[in-house]
Amino acid sequence: MDKTCLVIPAAGAAVRWGLRTHKELLPVARGSEMYRSLLQHALAAGSMGGADTAVVITKYDKIQMQVGNIESWPKLSRELEIYYTLQPEHAKEIWGAITCSFAFTSDRYFFAMPDTFFPEQIFMSVPPAADFWLGIFATTQATRFGILDAEDWIFDKGPVSQHHTTYAWGVASWSLRVVEFWQECGPYDDYAAAFNHAILHFGCEKTVMDFYYDNANYDEYKNLLRGAA
């Protein structure tokens, strides 16, 4: 049976909030559901998509609170084998987390940011034969996200002058073949270079998400609570 590993980059410092707020631990609810944290939501999405393992890439001063939060919902620990690994101090957040996950060999990988909110069932949309896949969403805020051009080329944050609707990626999945390709062809300066190289070599499957919230600051978090209530 194929193994799937969910990769969660949770080492960020939330500097845009102006406080040492662990955004991934913020609560969110959907309708009548129990309150859960954004981190728990990401883990639940991976489990729903078929992940059997999760790797939380973190920092020493965050790990205890993250473990406590995850263990407060026992269902997650029953469904997922969860590991924690420390991200090197000077590694870039997204690509640094991805390279940390290479130590956990799996047939497929899911990737989700733990301070975002997206359809919980999204990883069920990953085609089994897809080597590289992106869950994408429409946005008019190109400067905040990794956007896709007409050729599926990724730009990590679009030009400031771009205000029309475009598509950005929010979650991702890749196969073991892609990991082996990255290890053979790297190193890469950042995730966009690695993603674009994989897209060039393997192609890119995509699924459009109905919504995607990135909690960059408190106002964005309030928008999420309004939209998810």
C-alpha positions as CSV (number, residue, x, y, z in Angstrom):
1,M,0.0,0.0,0.0
2,D,1.3,3.4,-1.0
3,K,2.4,5.7,1.9
4,T,1.6,9.5,1.9
5,C,3.3,12.0,4.1
6,L,1.8,15.4,5.0
7,V,4.4,18.2,5.3
8,I,3.6,21.2,7.5
9,P,6.0,24.1,7.7
10,A,5.3,25.5,11.2
11,A,8.6,27.3,12.1
12,G,7.5,30.8,11.3
13,A,7.6,33.7,13.8
14,A,4.4,35.6,12.7
15,V,6.3,38.9,12.4
16,R,3.5,40.5,10.4
17,W,1.2,40.2,13.4
18,G,3.5,42.4,15.5
19,L,3.5,39.8,18.3
20,R,5.0,36.4,18.9
21,T,1.6,34.9,18.1
22,H,1.6,31.3,17.0
23,K,-0.9,31.7,14.2
24,E,-1.2,27.9,13.6
25,L,-2.8,27.6,17.1
26,L,-5.6,30.1,16.4
27,P,-9.1,28.6,16.7
28,V,-11.5,28.4,13.8
29,A,-14.9,26.8,13.4
30,R,-17.1,25.8,10.5
31,G,-20.8,26.0,11.1
32,S,-21.8,23.8,14.0
33,E,-18.4,22.0,14.1
34,M,-16.3,22.1,17.3
35,Y,-13.6,24.7,17.4
36,R,-10.2,23.5,16.2
37,S,-6.9,25.2,15.5
38,L,-5.6,26.0,12.0
39,L,-2.9,23.4,12.6
40,Q,-5.4,20.8,13.5
41,H,-7.4,21.7,10.3
42,A,-4.3,21.2,8.1
43,L,-3.7,17.8,9.7
44,A,-7.3,16.8,9.3
45,A,-7.2,17.7,5.6
46,G,-4.1,15.6,5.1
47,S,-5.7,12.6,6.9
48,M,-8.9,13.0,4.8
49,G,-6.8,12.9,1.7
50,G,-5.2,9.6,2.7
51,A,-2.0,10.7,4.5
52,D,-0.8,8.2,7.1
53,T,2.2,10.3,8.3
54,A,2.6,13.9,9.1
55,V,5.9,15.9,9.6
56,V,5.6,19.2,11.4
57,I,8.7,21.3,10.7
58,T,9.1,23.6,13.7
59,K,11.4,25.5,16.1
60,Y,12.5,24.6,19.5
61,D,10.5,27.4,21.2
62,K,7.2,26.3,19.5
63,I,7.3,22.6,19.6
64,Q,5.8,22.1,23.1
65,M,2.7,24.2,22.4
66,Q,2.2,22.5,19.0
67,V,2.4,19.0,20.5
68,G,0.0,20.0,23.2
69,N,-2.5,21.4,20.6
70,I,-2.3,18.4,18.4
71,E,-2.7,15.9,21.3
72,S,-5.8,17.8,22.5
73,W,-7.6,16.3,19.6
74,P,-6.9,12.5,20.0
75,K,-8.5,11.7,16.7
76,L,-5.5,13.1,14.9
77,S,-3.0,10.9,16.7
78,R,-5.1,7.9,15.9
79,E,-5.2,8.6,12.2
80,L,-1.7,10.0,11.6
81,E,1.7,9.0,12.8
82,I,3.1,12.5,13.6
83,Y,6.7,13.5,13.7
84,Y,8.4,16.8,14.6
85,T,11.7,18.0,13.2
86,L,13.5,21.3,13.8
87,Q,14.1,23.5,10.8
88,P,17.7,25.0,10.5
89,E,17.9,28.6,11.7
90,H,18.8,30.2,8.4
91,A,16.7,28.0,6.1
92,K,14.0,29.6,4.0
93,E,10.6,28.7,5.4
94,I,8.9,26.9,2.6
95,W,11.9,25.3,0.8
96,G,13.7,24.7,4.1
97,A,10.7,22.7,5.4
98,I,10.4,20.7,2.2
99,T,14.1,19.7,2.3
100,C,13.7,18.7,5.9
101,S,10.9,16.3,4.8
102,F,13.2,14.4,2.5
103,A,14.3,12.4,5.5
104,F,10.9,10.9,5.6
105,T,10.6,8.6,2.6
106,S,7.1,8.3,1.2
107,D,5.4,7.4,-2.1
108,R,3.6,10.8,-2.1
109,Y,3.7,14.1,-0.2
110,F,1.1,16.6,0.7
111,F,2.0,20.2,1.6
112,A,-0.1,22.7,3.5
113,M,0.7,25.9,5.4
114,P,-0.6,25.6,9.0
115,D,-1.8,29.2,9.3
116,T,-4.2,29.0,6.3
117,F,-7.7,27.7,5.9
118,F,-8.9,25.8,2.8
119,P,-11.4,23.1,1.8
120,E,-10.7,20.2,4.2
121,Q,-11.4,17.6,1.4
122,I,-8.9,19.2,-1.1
123,F,-6.3,16.5,-1.0
124,M,-8.9,14.0,-2.1
125,S,-8.7,15.8,-5.5
126,V,-5.0,14.8,-6.1
127,P,-4.9,12.4,-9.1
128,P,-3.2,9.2,-8.1
129,A,-0.8,9.3,-11.2
130,A,0.1,13.0,-10.8
131,D,3.7,13.6,-10.1
132,F,3.1,17.3,-9.3
133,W,-0.2,18.9,-8.3
134,L,-1.3,22.3,-7.0
135,G,-4.5,23.4,-5.2
136,I,-5.1,26.9,-6.6
137,F,-7.4,29.8,-5.9
138,A,-8.4,33.1,-7.5
139,T,-7.0,36.2,-5.9
140,T,-6.7,39.9,-6.7
141,Q,-3.8,40.2,-4.2
142,A,-0.9,38.9,-6.3
143,T,1.7,40.5,-4.2
144,R,0.9,38.2,-1.3
145,F,1.0,34.8,-2.9
146,G,2.9,32.5,-5.3
147,I,1.0,33.2,-8.5
148,L,0.8,31.1,-11.7
149,D,1.1,32.5,-15.2
150,A,-0.5,31.1,-18.3
151,E,2.2,28.5,-18.6
152,D,1.8,27.4,-15.0
153,W,5.1,29.1,-14.1
154,I,5.2,30.2,-10.5
155,F,6.2,33.6,-9.4
156,D,6.7,34.0,-5.6
157,K,4.6,37.1,-5.1
158,G,3.5,38.9,-8.3
159,P,4.3,42.5,-9.3
160,V,2.9,45.3,-7.2
161,S,1.0,46.8,-10.2
162,Q,-1.0,43.6,-10.7
163,H,-4.5,44.0,-9.4
164,H,-6.6,41.9,-11.7
165,T,-7.8,38.4,-10.8
166,T,-5.2,35.7,-11.1
167,Y,-4.5,32.3,-9.7
168,A,-2.2,31.5,-6.8
169,W,-1.3,28.1,-5.3
170,G,-2.3,27.3,-1.7
171,V,-1.6,23.6,-1.2
172,A,0.6,21.1,-3.1
173,S,1.4,17.5,-3.7
174,W,4.3,15.7,-5.3
175,S,5.5,12.1,-5.8
176,L,8.7,10.4,-4.6
177,R,9.9,10.8,-8.2
178,V,9.8,14.5,-7.8
179,V,11.8,14.4,-4.5
180,E,14.4,12.2,-6.1
181,F,14.5,14.7,-9.1
182,W,15.0,17.6,-6.7
183,Q,17.8,15.8,-4.8
184,E,19.6,15.0,-8.0
185,C,19.2,18.4,-9.7
186,G,19.5,20.8,-6.7
187,P,20.4,22.8,-4.7
188,Y,17.7,25.4,-5.3
189,D,17.6,29.0,-4.1
190,D,14.0,28.8,-3.1
191,Y,10.8,26.8,-3.4
192,A,9.7,28.7,-6.6
193,A,12.8,27.5,-8.5
194,A,12.3,23.9,-7.3
195,F,8.6,24.0,-8.2
196,N,9.2,25.4,-11.6
197,H,11.8,22.9,-12.4
198,A,9.5,20.1,-11.4
199,I,6.6,21.6,-13.5
200,L,8.9,21.8,-16.5
201,H,10.0,18.2,-16.1
202,F,6.8,16.5,-14.9
203,G,4.0,18.9,-15.8
204,C,1.4,20.2,-13.3
205,E,-2.1,19.0,-12.5
206,K,-4.4,21.6,-10.8
207,T,-7.6,21.8,-8.8
208,V,-9.4,25.1,-8.2
209,M,-10.4,25.7,-4.5
210,D,-13.5,27.6,-3.7
211,F,-11.8,29.5,-0.9
212,Y,-8.4,30.0,0.7
213,Y,-7.6,32.2,3.7
214,D,-4.1,33.3,4.5
215,N,-4.0,34.8,8.0
216,A,-1.2,37.3,7.4
217,N,-2.6,39.6,10.1
218,Y,-5.5,40.0,12.5
219,D,-7.8,41.6,10.0
220,E,-7.3,38.6,7.7
221,Y,-8.1,36.3,10.6
222,K,-11.3,38.2,11.3
223,N,-12.3,37.8,7.7
224,L,-11.7,34.0,8.1
225,L,-13.9,33.9,11.2
226,R,-16.7,35.7,9.4
227,G,-16.4,33.5,6.3
228,A,-16.2,30.2,8.2
229,A,-18.9,30.8,10.7
